[in-house]
Amino acid sequence: MSVNILIADEHTLIRRGIFSIINTLSASAINGETLNVIGDTDSPAGLVNLLSHNTVNILFSVLP
């Protein structure tokens, strides 16, 4: 099964760090699950756009 993840934070460093952690976890294939980062954004408008076009299982968001 694939788990779709969306990252939303105004800081590029945070988004890239979370992306890196997810890629590391995905390489270890936890319980046969595939972790798939479908995108990242730094704005609420971008978040709404990505959510309207994708099915998301996990949302990492620190947007105001």
N, C-alpha and C positions, 0 to 999 in steps of 0.2 A: 504494500500500500504506500502511496505517496502522500506526504504531509506538506501542504503548501503554506509557505511562510511569507509574510509581508513585513518589511521594516520601515517604520516612519519615525524620523527624528530630525530635528533641524541641524544637528551637528554631523558633518560628514565623517569625522573620526569615529563617532559612536556607531554610525551605520556600517562602516567598513569593519569595525571590530566585531560587531554582532555577526556580520556576514562571514567573517573568518572563523569564528567559533562554530557557527552552523556547518560550514564546510568541513571542519575538523570532525565534528560529531557525525556528519553524514558518511565520512570515510570509514567510520567504525561500524556502520550499519546496525544501529540499535534495534533489536527485535525484528529485523528484516524490514524496517520502515525506511523509506527514502525521504530525506529532507530536501525540499526544493524551495529555494528562495525565488519567488516569482517577481519580486521587485523591491525597490526602496525609493523613498521620497522624503523631501524636506518641507513639504507644505500640506496644509489641510486639503487644498484643492486637488493636489496630486494623489493624496490618500483616497479621496472620494472617487477619483477617476480609476485608480487601480482596483478598488473594491467593486466598482460597478462592472468591471470587465473580467474579473477573476474570482474563482472560488478560493477562499482563504480559510485555513484551519487554525493558524496561529498568527496573531497580530502583535508585533512589538511596536508600541507607540508611546512617545513622550511629547507629542505635539500639544501646544496649548489649545 
